[in-house]
C-alpha cells in the first residue's frame, strides 16, 4: 500500500528535489504529490511574521483542504547588510515581478556594499503536518555571500547571486548541478531532518 504525502507547493523544482531525496533515502511506499496533483484550492494568505509561521500556515491549509499528510516549505534569503531582509518577503521583494526583478533590486540595494560585508544566508523552514494534528518543524541554513552580478542559469530564485561559503571553486548556487545543490542547500538540510518522519509515514 502506498502512502500519499502532499508538498504544498506549485514549484516543480521543489517537488523534483523532494522526490529525489525520498528516492535517495530508499524510502519506498511513499507517493509525493504536488499541488498540481490535487484539486485546486485558494492559496492561504502567508501573513506570518517568520518562516516557521508561514510554513505552518501552508501545511495546515493543505491538510484541511485535502486530508493528506502535508509538507510545506517557506524559504528565502537573508542579507546581513539589509538587516536580514528580504527574509520572508524574498519571493515578493520586487512586488511580485519575478526572480529576475527580485535579483536586480537586491543587487541595486547593496551596490555600494564591499564584498567582505555582503554576507547572506539561504533559510528554509519545512513543516510536516499530519491529519491527526501532529506537527514537525525543521530549519536549515546555507551561509554565503552575494556576488556583484548574476552568474549561472541553474536553480531558481536568488541562486545566481549566492556564492556559498562551501564553494571552493567559486561557483554560485546558480552554477551548481541539481545534485550538487541538493547535497548542500538550505532546503536539503531541512528536508534531511524530515526523512525519518516520512519513512515512518511510508511504514
C-alpha positions in Angstrom: 0.0 0.0 0.0 1.3 3.4 -0.9 1.0 6.4 1.4 0.4 9.8 -0.3 2.0 12.9 1.1 1.4 16.4 -0.4 4.1 19.0 -0.9 2.0 22.2 -0.6 3.9 24.0 -3.4 3.3 24.7 -7.1 7.1 24.9 -7.6 8.1 22.0 -9.9 11.8 22.2 -8.9 11.0 22.0 -5.2 8.8 18.9 -5.9 11.5 17.3 -8.0 14.1 18.0 -5.2 11.9 16.3 -2.6 11.2 13.3 -4.8 15.0 12.9 -5.5 15.7 13.0 -1.7 13.0 10.4 -1.0 14.4 8.1 -3.7 17.9 8.7 -2.5 16.9 7.7 1.1 15.4 4.5 -0.4 12.0 5.3 1.1 9.5 3.0 -0.6 5.7 3.1 -0.4 5.6 6.9 -0.4 3.9 8.9 -3.3 5.0 12.5 -3.1 2.4 14.8 -4.7 2.4 18.4 -5.7 -0.4 20.9 -5.8 -0.9 20.1 -9.4 -1.9 16.5 -8.4 -4.8 17.5 -6.1 -8.0 19.6 -6.6 -7.1 23.2 -6.7 -7.8 25.4 -3.7 -7.2 29.1 -2.9 -3.7 29.7 -1.6 -3.7 30.8 2.0 -2.5 34.2 3.0 1.0 34.0 4.2 0.7 36.6 6.9 3.1 35.0 9.4 6.0 37.0 10.9 8.5 34.2 10.4 9.5 31.4 8.0 8.1 29.0 10.7 4.7 30.6 10.9 4.3 30.8 7.1 5.4 27.2 6.6 2.8 26.1 9.1 0.1 28.2 7.5 0.6 26.5 4.2 0.9 22.9 5.6 -2.1 23.3 7.9 -4.3 24.6 5.0 -3.2 21.7 2.7 -4.2 19.2 5.3 -7.5 20.9 5.9 -8.2 21.0 2.1 -7.0 17.6 1.1 -6.9 15.4 4.2 -3.4 14.3 3.2 -0.3 14.5 5.3 1.2 17.7 4.0 4.6 19.3 3.9 5.3 22.9 3.2 8.5 24.9 2.9 8.9 28.6 3.5 12.3 29.8 2.4 14.2 32.9 1.4 17.4 34.8 1.6 18.6 36.9 4.5 21.2 39.6 3.7 23.4 40.9 6.5 23.8 44.4 5.1 20.0 44.7 4.8 19.4 43.6 8.5 18.2 40.1 7.4 15.9 41.3 4.6 14.4 40.2 2.2 13.7 37.3 4.5 10.1 36.1 4.4 9.5 38.7 1.7 12.1 37.2 -0.7 9.7 35.9 -3.3 7.8 39.2 -3.4 10.8 41.6 -2.9 10.2 43.4 -6.2 6.4 43.4 -5.8 5.7 40.1 -7.4 7.6 40.8 -10.6 9.5 37.5 -10.6 13.0 36.2 -9.9 14.9 38.4 -12.4 13.4 41.6 -10.9 14.0 40.4 -7.4 17.7 39.8 -8.2 18.1 43.2 -9.9 16.5 45.0 -6.9 18.7 43.2 -4.4 21.9 44.0 -6.4 20.9 47.6 -6.6 20.2 47.9 -2.9 23.7 46.6 -1.9 25.6 48.0 -4.9 27.8 50.2 -2.6 28.5 47.4 -0.1 32.0 46.0 -0.3 32.3 42.2 -0.9 33.6 41.5 2.6 30.3 42.8 4.0 27.9 41.1 1.6 27.3 38.1 3.8 24.0 36.3 3.4 22.2 33.1 4.2 19.5 31.0 2.5 17.0 29.8 5.0 14.5 27.0 4.6 11.9 26.0 7.2 9.8 22.9 6.4 6.7 22.0 8.3 5.1 18.5 8.2 1.5 18.4 9.4 -0.5 15.2 9.7 -4.2 14.7 9.6 -4.2 13.8 13.3 -2.9 17.3 14.1 0.7 16.4 14.9 3.3 18.8 13.5 7.1 18.8 13.0 9.1 21.9 12.1 12.7 21.8 10.9 15.1 24.5 9.7 18.2 24.6 7.5 20.5 27.5 6.7 23.2 27.8 3.9 25.7 30.6 4.5 27.5 32.5 1.8 27.7 36.0 0.2 26.0 38.0 -2.5 28.2 38.4 -5.7 28.4 41.6 -7.7 26.5 40.3 -10.7 24.2 37.3 -11.6 26.0 34.1 -12.6 24.5 30.9 -13.8 21.1 29.8 -15.1 20.5 26.8 -12.8 18.3 26.7 -9.7 15.8 29.4 -9.1 15.2 32.5 -7.1 18.4 34.1 -5.8 20.7 31.2 -6.7 22.6 33.1 -9.4 23.6 35.8 -6.8 24.6 33.4 -4.0 28.2 32.3 -3.5 28.1 29.5 -0.8 30.8 29.6 1.8 31.5 25.9 0.9 32.1 26.7 -2.8 35.8 26.2 -3.1 35.6 26.6 -6.9 33.9 30.0 -6.8 30.6 28.9 -8.4 27.3 30.4 -7.4 24.3 28.3 -6.4 23.0 29.1 -9.9 26.1 27.4 -11.4 25.8 24.1 -9.5 24.2 21.0 -10.9 20.9 19.9 -9.2 22.8 17.0 -7.4 25.5 19.4 -6.1 22.9 21.8 -4.8 20.8 19.0 -3.3 23.8 17.9 -1.3 24.4 21.3 0.3 21.4 23.6 0.2 19.3 25.0 3.0 16.3 23.0 1.8 18.3 19.8 1.8 19.5 20.5 5.3 15.9 20.9 6.4 14.4 18.0 4.5 17.0 15.6 5.7 15.7 16.1 9.2 12.2 15.1 7.9 13.2 11.9 6.2 12.8 9.7 9.3 9.2 11.0 9.7 8.5 10.4 6.0 9.9 6.9 6.3 7.6 6.3 9.3 4.6 7.6 7.3 5.5 5.1 4.5 5.5 2.3 7.0 
